[in-house]
């Protein structure tokens, strides 16, 4: 079994946010995502999921020198950002793609599917 990251990219110029969506539309998205999450859990593919606050709320830490330097805001300035994600565990890439398609439909958004690197044997 391999773990995959299904990530939800946002484009600040195009993607609606929870704050900007009509409440009825937002409720429909929540219902779709809940159904998707329940499907992952029912098939034993669920590992973890979460939504992220906007990049402006981030703190970037650089502790590569003598002292840690904390900076308010994201590491990289970009119009695209990660809005949320799922970590799933499935037998193969095809299964991950199938779940990615379902996530895309549930959110009516793009989904990026990427495998986690395997750890070298100890």
C-alpha positions in Angstrom: 0.0 0.0 0.0 1.2 3.5 -0.9 0.2 6.8 0.7 -0.8 9.6 -1.6 -1.4 13.3 -1.1 -4.6 14.6 -2.8 -4.1 18.3 -2.7 -6.6 21.1 -3.4 -4.8 24.0 -5.1 -6.4 27.5 -5.0 -5.9 30.3 -7.4 -6.7 33.5 -5.5 -7.8 35.2 -8.7 -10.3 32.5 -9.6 -11.1 30.2 -6.7 -14.0 31.1 -4.4 -13.3 31.0 -0.7 -15.6 29.8 2.1 -16.1 33.5 3.0 -17.1 34.5 -0.5 -19.4 31.6 -1.3 -23.1 31.7 -1.0 -24.1 29.8 2.2 -26.3 27.4 0.3 -23.6 26.6 -2.2 -21.1 26.1 0.6 -23.5 23.7 2.4 -23.7 21.7 -0.8 -19.9 21.5 -1.1 -19.7 20.4 2.6 -22.3 17.6 1.9 -20.3 16.4 -1.1 -17.0 16.4 0.8 -18.6 14.6 3.7 -19.9 11.9 1.3 -16.4 11.7 -0.3 -14.8 11.4 3.1 -17.2 8.7 4.2 -16.4 6.8 1.0 -12.7 6.9 1.7 -13.3 5.7 5.3 -15.6 2.9 4.1 -13.0 1.6 1.7 -10.2 1.9 4.3 -8.3 4.5 2.2 -8.7 7.4 4.7 -5.5 8.4 6.6 -6.0 12.1 7.3 -7.4 15.3 5.8 -7.6 18.9 6.6 -8.3 22.4 5.2 -5.8 25.2 5.6 -6.2 28.8 6.5 -5.0 31.3 3.9 -1.3 31.8 3.3 -1.4 35.2 5.0 -1.9 33.4 8.3 1.4 31.4 8.0 4.6 31.9 9.9 7.8 31.0 8.1 10.7 29.8 10.2 14.4 29.8 9.2 16.5 28.1 11.9 19.5 27.4 9.6 21.7 30.0 11.3 22.6 30.8 14.9 19.1 32.0 15.8 15.7 31.1 14.5 14.1 33.9 12.4 10.3 34.0 12.3 8.6 35.9 9.5 4.9 36.5 9.2 3.4 35.2 6.0 4.1 32.4 3.5 7.6 31.3 2.4 6.8 31.9 -1.3 4.7 34.7 -2.6 2.4 33.2 -5.2 -1.1 33.6 -6.4 -1.6 29.8 -6.2 -1.6 28.2 -2.8 -2.6 24.9 -1.0 -6.1 25.1 0.3 -6.5 21.7 1.8 -5.6 18.0 1.4 -6.2 14.4 2.0 -3.7 11.7 2.8 -4.9 8.4 1.5 -3.5 4.9 1.5 -4.3 2.8 -1.6 -2.9 -0.2 -3.5 -1.6 1.7 -6.5 -1.6 4.9 -8.6 -4.8 3.9 -10.5 -6.7 3.8 -7.2 -5.2 7.2 -6.1 -6.3 8.7 -9.5 -9.8 7.2 -9.0 -10.1 8.9 -5.6 -8.6 12.1 -7.1 -11.4 12.2 -9.7 -14.0 11.8 -7.0 -12.4 14.6 -4.9 -12.4 16.9 -7.9 -16.1 16.2 -8.5 -17.0 16.7 -4.9 -15.2 20.0 -4.7 -15.8 21.1 -8.2 -12.1 22.0 -8.3 -8.7 20.8 -9.5 -7.0 18.1 -7.4 -3.3 17.2 -7.6 -2.4 13.5 -6.8 1.2 12.7 -5.7 2.7 9.7 -4.0 4.7 10.0 -0.9 8.3 8.9 -1.2 9.1 5.5 0.2 11.4 5.5 3.2 14.7 3.6 2.6 14.9 0.2 4.4 16.6 0.4 7.8 
